[in-house]
Amino acid sequence: MEPDRLLRRIGRTAVIVCASMAVVAFAVSSSPLRSAFAVIGGGLIAGVSYLAIQSGVSAFVDRLVVSDAAPRRPALRWAVTKLTAKPLRLVS
């Protein structure tokens, strides 16, 4: 499922702002590398969180749309588990 244009634009803007802030942190800070890496690290944490939430919500909505009736308890439980457990799987 492809996100709509607004979400793509928000994501692209967030990457540009994060990169710009890393450059500013590198130029202005007394410890430039540490500051720039801290900004980039924060951007990566926000990006991973966004992707996890997007994936979980997409799975949840797909489960609701595919089934004609109300979602079964195991299906709902699996969608909620995927939404909350995905951020924990950072290492394969």
N, C-alpha and C positions, 0 to 999 in steps of 0.2 A: 504494500500500500504506500503510495507516494504522498508525502505531506503537501498541503496546499502551498500556494505561492507566498502567502503571508508568513508561514512558519519557515520556509526556506530563506526568506528575506531577513527574518529575525535572527536565524542561525548565522547567516552570512555577516550580518551587522555585528553580532556578538563576537565572532572570530576577528573581525577587523578591529573592533574596540579593544579586545584583549591584546592583540599584537601591538596596537598603538600604545596602550598603557605599559606594555613591557618595554617598548623603546623609550618611553618617557622615564620609566623607573631606572632603566640602564643609564640614561643621560643625566638624571638629577641626583640619584642616590649616592651616598658615601660608600656603599658596598654594591656596586652596579650589578654584578653577576647574580648575587644572592637575591637582590630585589627583582630583577627581571625573571629569574627562575621561579620566584614566589608568585609573581603575577601569572606566569604561564601555568604553574601548578594549580592555582585557583581556577583558572579557565578550564583546565582539563577536568577538574573535579566537577565543575558546573556542567560541562559537556557530557560527561559520563552519566551524571544524574539525569540530565534532560533525556538522553537516549534511553535510559532504563525506564523512566516514567512513560515516554512515548511508546516504547515497546509493550509495556504492561497494559496501558490504556488501549492500545490498538488490539491486543489479544483479547481484552475484555469486551470491547465493542464488537469484534468479529464473532465472538461466542454469542453475544446477544443477537446479532443480526442474522447469523446462520440458522439458529434454532427458531422455529415458528412459535413454540410455546415459551413459557417462562423458563429461565435457565435451571437446569437440575442442580442440586446441591454440590455434587462432585465437580461439575463444570465450573460453577461459581468459585468453589474452593480452589481449584487449580488456577484460575485467572488471578485471584487475589494472591495466591502463593507466588505466582510468577512475577506479579507486580512488586511484591515486597522482597523476594529473595534474589532477584537478578542483580542488584547492586553488590551483593556479597560475593558473586562469582567473578572476581577480578583476575584470579590466576587460574589458568586452565589446567 
